[in-house]
Amino acid sequence: MRIKNINVPSAVKAGMVAGFLSGLVKLGWEDILPPRTPARDATNPPQAMLEKFGVPTSVTHATYTYSEQKMPWVSFLIHFGFSTTFAVGYSVLQHVVPPVRWGHGAMAGLGLWGAFHLGVLPMMGLTPAAKDLPSEEQISEALGHIAWMSTIDLVSNALYQGKQLDK
């Protein structure tokens, strides 16, 4: 399927790979600059969101054990689901609205950080109000979203097999 010379299946496939790889980048980023204190991370925003929609804590906090550490597989599922969804959207949208690529995705990353971490998440009660978020969280999330979206841009454009974007 093509829309205005866009190979949509190719863009979607590239976005799926970019979403997975960029999700790994974002997790790695959060190991270096953790966005939340351990107390606030006891129930992280993906877990809190699921609980707000009625999913029981026994599910939202489900883990698997690897190397003697409990890993939150439900949080990872949500994390990679969001990452892949946004990556697929970006991978297609950049061909329709080229300015979305400004800064190789950095501006889009900052925009998504602002929209969600300063807007949607506080409005849903999943995080404190934007004015009450610690500066460490804002720095980690803002820079992490730049790294995440720039990875999406790099990977999706390296893999896209349709019309090449004007550089």
HELIX and SHEET records of a PDB file:
HELIX    1   1 VAL A    8  ILE A   32  1                                  25    
HELIX    2   2 PRO A   38  ASP A   41  1                                   4    
HELIX    3   3 PRO A   45  LYS A   52  1                                   8    
HELIX    4   4 THR A   57  THR A   60  1                                   4    
HELIX    5   5 TRP A   73  VAL A   96  1                                  24    
HELIX    6   6 PRO A   98  GLY A  105  5                                   8    
HELIX    7   7 ALA A  106  ALA A  115  1                                  10    
HELIX    8   8 PHE A  116  VAL A  120  3                                   5    
HELIX    9   9 LEU A  121  MET A  123  1                                   3    
HELIX   10  10 ALA A  130  ASP A  132  5                                   3    
HELIX   11  11 SER A  135  LEU A  159  1                                  25    
SHEET    1   A 2 ARG A   2  ILE A   3  0                                        
SHEET    2   A 2 ILE A   6  ASN A   7 -1                                        
SHEET    1   B 2 TYR A  64  TYR A  66  0                                        
SHEET    2   B 2 GLN A  69  MET A  71 -1                                        
END                                                                             
